[in-house]
């Protein structure tokens, strides 16, 4: 496995530096603000996060930020969503990254008594990432798991899923199935048939728990994968469209432009030139 699917940095923005325009990462993003404050706009929701705040953004969410109080300093971790899902494999812990029900809050400020411990965990993660000693990725995930369990235990109310009943289990299995098969020709009807669920009940339950309709979620997964290929590869548009699960190049271009306000080629040119992905 290529462990370039973990990225981390710790930066400080000065008075002269601006924020980041709307962008996207192909993975879960975790931010810990250690100094200053910033405005975040995540999928249309606006927040002001101060020092000692944690911010959680998933791989389907566009976002932008603007420092409010500088110097603004933060740790940022970006980790491949499939990799973290398959490593932690605990729906309750993962829910803060991937489940987006109505009124979900993308971040919160931690209590004073937890600041030093959280900062020490992020310092450890940063050191592990910079040194990259043998099996560093295993150690990185181990420390990240300790952090996630700590946050779950102390800030349970911020996690979308706590008690997992039969309905939640079923929806999470459907979500996992989509994550693994979105490149195939899957639809609400075919998924409902596979899981022996009424499609209207499935659609309603999936929306309530994840924050997306089944159709929306499939489309967002396909577009997210297409963005990744547009930025990191030179694959042509037709091949990308078919590989991501779209039935034609024209349909891919139409849906991509509707969602991103750019054609796939415009997206590739813009983000490669600005290196803002």
C-alpha positions in Angstrom: 0.0 0.0 0.0 1.1 3.6 -0.7 1.0 5.5 2.5 1.0 8.9 0.8 -2.7 8.8 1.7 -1.8 10.4 5.0 -0.8 14.1 5.0 -0.2 16.5 7.9 1.2 19.9 8.5 1.4 22.6 11.2 1.4 26.2 9.9 0.9 29.7 11.1 -0.7 32.5 8.9 0.5 36.0 9.5 -1.4 39.3 9.2 -0.3 39.6 5.6 -1.6 36.2 4.5 -5.1 35.5 3.3 -7.2 32.4 3.8 -8.1 29.6 1.4 -10.7 29.8 -1.3 -13.3 27.1 -1.6 -11.5 23.8 -2.1 -11.8 20.1 -1.6 -9.6 17.3 -0.2 -9.9 13.6 -1.2 -10.0 12.4 2.3 -11.1 13.2 5.9 -9.7 16.5 7.2 -9.1 17.2 10.9 -8.0 20.6 12.1 -6.8 21.7 15.6 -6.5 25.4 16.0 -3.8 26.3 18.5 -3.7 30.1 18.1 -6.0 32.8 16.7 -9.4 32.2 15.1 -10.8 31.7 11.7 -14.1 31.7 9.8 -15.0 28.4 8.0 -17.6 27.9 5.4 -18.3 24.2 5.0 -20.9 23.0 2.6 -22.7 26.3 3.0 -22.6 26.3 6.8 -20.7 29.2 8.4 -18.7 28.9 11.6 -16.2 31.0 13.6 -13.7 28.7 15.4 -11.4 30.0 18.1 -8.2 28.7 19.7 -8.4 25.2 21.0 -11.2 24.2 18.5 -11.4 21.0 16.5 -12.9 20.9 13.0 -14.0 17.8 11.1 -14.5 17.9 7.4 -15.3 14.9 5.2 -14.2 14.0 1.7 -17.5 15.2 0.1 -17.6 18.7 1.6 -16.3 21.8 -0.1 -15.0 24.4 2.3 -13.1 27.6 2.7 -11.5 29.6 5.5 -10.5 33.1 6.4 -8.4 34.0 9.5 -10.2 36.4 11.8 -7.6 36.8 14.5 -3.9 36.4 13.6 -1.4 35.0 14.0 -3.5 32.0 13.2 -1.9 28.6 13.9 -3.3 25.1 13.3 -2.5 21.5 12.8 -4.1 19.9 9.8 -4.4 16.1 9.0 -5.8 14.8 5.8 -6.2 11.0 5.6 -7.7 8.9 2.9 -11.3 8.1 3.8 -11.2 4.4 2.7 -7.9 3.8 4.6 -9.3 5.2 7.9 -12.6 3.4 7.4 -10.9 0.1 6.9 -8.5 0.7 9.8 -10.7 1.9 12.6 -13.9 0.0 11.4 -16.0 1.4 14.3 -19.1 3.3 13.0 -19.6 5.4 16.1 -16.0 6.7 16.0 -16.1 7.3 12.2 -19.5 9.0 12.3 -17.9 12.4 13.1 -16.1 12.2 9.8 -18.7 10.6 7.5 -22.2 11.0 8.8 -23.9 14.4 8.3 -27.5 14.5 9.7 -29.5 17.7 9.9 -28.0 20.2 12.3 -24.6 18.5 12.4 -21.8 20.9 13.7 -18.5 20.6 12.0 -16.4 21.6 15.0 -16.3 22.5 18.7 -14.0 24.0 21.3 -12.4 21.6 23.7 -12.3 22.1 27.5 -9.3 23.7 29.1 -8.4 20.5 31.0 -8.0 18.6 27.7 -5.9 21.1 25.8 -2.5 19.9 26.9 -3.4 16.2 26.2 -4.8 17.0 22.8 -1.9 19.2 21.9 0.6 16.4 23.0 -1.2 13.9 20.7 -1.1 16.2 17.8 2.6 16.9 18.5 3.2 13.1 18.5 1.3 12.7 15.2 3.3 15.5 13.6 6.6 14.0 14.8 5.6 10.6 13.5 4.7 12.1 10.1 7.9 14.1 9.7 10.2 11.3 10.8 8.4 8.6 8.8 10.4 5.7 10.4 9.6 2.1 9.5 5.9 1.3 10.1 5.2 4.9 10.8 1.7 4.7 9.3 0.7 2.0 11.9 2.0 4.2 14.8 0.2 7.3 13.3 -3.1 5.5 13.1 -2.7 4.1 16.6 -2.2 7.6 18.0 -5.0 9.0 15.9 -7.3 6.2 17.3 -6.4 7.2 20.8 -7.3 10.8 20.0 -10.6 9.8 18.4 -11.6 7.6 21.4 -10.7 10.4 23.8 -12.9 12.9 21.9 -15.7 10.4 21.6 -15.7 9.7 25.4 -15.4 13.4 26.4 -17.5 15.0 23.7 -20.0 12.3 22.8 -22.8 14.7 22.0 -20.9 16.0 19.0 -20.8 12.6 17.4 -23.8 11.9 15.0 -24.1 8.2 16.0 -23.8 6.9 19.5 -26.3 4.1 19.9 -26.4 2.0 16.8 -29.7 0.2 16.4 -30.9 -2.1 13.7 -31.9 0.7 11.4 -28.6 2.5 11.8 -26.7 -0.7 11.2 -28.6 -1.3 8.0 -28.0 2.2 6.7 -24.3 2.1 7.6 -24.0 -1.2 5.7 -25.7 0.4 2.7 -23.3 3.4 3.0 -20.3 1.0 3.1 -21.7 -0.9 0.1 -21.9 2.4 -1.9 -18.4 3.4 -0.8 -17.1 0.1 -2.2 -19.2 -0.1 -5.4 -20.0 3.5 -6.5 -18.1 2.9 -9.7 -20.5 0.2 -10.7 -24.0 0.6 -12.1 -25.8 0.9 -8.8 -29.1 2.7 -8.2 -31.6 3.1 -5.3 -33.6 0.3 -6.8 -30.7 -2.1 -7.1 -29.5 -1.4 -3.6 -33.0 -1.7 -2.1 -33.3 -5.1 -3.8 -29.9 -6.3 -2.7 -30.6 -5.4 1.0 -34.3 -6.5 0.8 -35.5 -3.0 1.9 -38.4 -1.0 0.6 -36.7 1.7 -1.6 -38.8 4.6 -0.1 -38.0 3.5 3.4 -34.4 3.1 2.5 -34.3 6.6 0.9 -35.9 8.2 4.0 -33.7 6.3 6.5 -30.5 7.0 4.6 -31.3 10.7 4.4 -32.1 11.0 8.1 -28.9 9.2 9.2 -26.3 10.3 6.7 -27.6 13.7 5.6 -27.7 12.6 1.9 -30.2 10.8 -0.3 -28.9 7.6 -1.8 -28.8 9.2 -5.2 -26.9 12.3 -3.9 -24.4 10.1 -2.1 -23.6 8.0 -5.1 -23.2 11.1 -7.3 -20.9 12.8 -4.7 -18.7 9.8 -4.4 -18.4 9.6 -8.2 -17.6 13.3 -8.5 -15.1 13.2 -5.6 -13.3 10.3 -7.3 -13.4 12.2 -10.6 -11.8 15.3 -9.0 -9.0 13.2 -7.6 -8.3 11.8 -11.1 -8.5 15.2 -12.7 -6.0 16.6 -10.3 -3.6 13.8 -9.9 -3.6 12.0 -13.3 -3.6 12.9 -17.0 -6.4 10.4 -17.8 -8.8 11.7 -20.4 -12.3 12.8 -19.7 -14.0 9.8 -21.3 -11.9 7.3 -19.3 -12.5 9.2 -16.0 -16.2 9.3 -16.7 -16.5 5.6 -17.3 -14.1 4.7 -14.5 -16.1 6.7 -11.9 -19.4 5.1 -12.8 -20.9 7.6 -15.2 -22.7 6.1 -18.2 -21.3 8.6 -20.8 -18.9 11.5 -21.1 -21.7 13.9 -21.8 -23.6 12.9 -18.7 -20.5 13.2 -16.6 -19.7 16.7 -17.9 -23.3 17.9 -17.4 -23.5 16.6 -13.8 -20.0 17.7 -12.9 -20.6 21.3 -14.2 -23.9 21.4 -12.4 -22.2 20.5 -9.1 -18.9 22.3 -9.4 -19.8 25.3 -11.8 -16.8 24.2 -13.9 -16.4 21.6 -16.6 -14.0 18.8 -15.7 -11.3 20.3 -18.0 -11.8 23.8 -16.4 -11.5 22.1 -12.9 -8.3 20.4 -13.9 -6.7 23.6 -15.3 -7.9 25.8 -12.4 -6.8 23.7 -9.5 -3.5 22.6 -11.0 -2.6 26.2 -11.7 -3.6 27.4 -8.3 -2.4 24.2 -6.5 -5.4 24.6 -4.2 -6.9 21.2 -3.9 
